[in-house]
Amino acid sequence: MDSLEGIAREIEALDRYASTLRRQIDSAQRELARVTRRKQQLLAELSRMKKMRGAMAV
């Protein structure tokens, strides 16, 4: 019975660890989406500024 209890405890610990990893992955995916949106905003702003500068030079 001793080794069965040890295996059961290890399985429970691995389940908790997997749950923690899933939460971390979810959080990282949300942060990646936020950063990607911000990057797109900045790229659009940069493009507009370059167009304005080009129009002023003409």
C-alpha positions in Angstrom: 0.0 0.0 0.0 2.9 2.3 0.7 4.0 2.6 -2.9 0.4 3.0 -4.1 0.0 6.0 -1.7 3.2 7.5 -3.0 2.1 7.1 -6.6 -1.3 8.7 -5.7 0.4 11.6 -4.0 2.7 12.1 -7.0 -0.2 12.1 -9.4 -2.0 14.7 -7.3 1.1 16.8 -7.2 1.5 16.6 -11.0 -2.2 17.5 -11.4 -1.6 20.6 -9.3 1.5 21.5 -11.2 -0.3 21.0 -14.5 -3.1 23.3 -13.3 -0.5 26.0 -12.4 1.1 25.7 -15.8 -2.2 26.0 -17.5 -3.0 29.2 -15.6 0.5 30.6 -16.5 0.0 29.7 -20.1 -3.4 31.4 -20.2 -1.9 34.5 -18.6 1.0 34.6 -21.0 -1.4 34.2 -24.0 -3.4 37.2 -22.8 -0.3 39.3 -22.3 0.9 38.3 -25.8 -2.4 39.4 -27.3 -2.1 42.7 -25.4 1.4 43.3 -26.6 0.5 42.4 -30.2 -2.4 44.8 -30.2 -0.2 47.6 -28.9 2.5 46.8 -31.5 -0.1 47.0 -34.2 -1.4 50.4 -32.9 2.2 51.8 -32.9 2.9 50.5 -36.4 -0.3 52.1 -37.7 0.7 55.4 -35.9 4.2 55.2 -37.4 2.7 54.6 -40.9 0.4 57.6 -40.5 3.3 59.8 -39.3 5.5 58.8 -42.3 2.7 59.5 -44.7 2.2 63.0 -43.1 5.9 63.7 -43.3 5.9 62.6 -47.0 3.0 64.8 -47.8 4.6 67.8 -46.1 7.8 67.3 -48.1 6.0 67.5 -51.4 
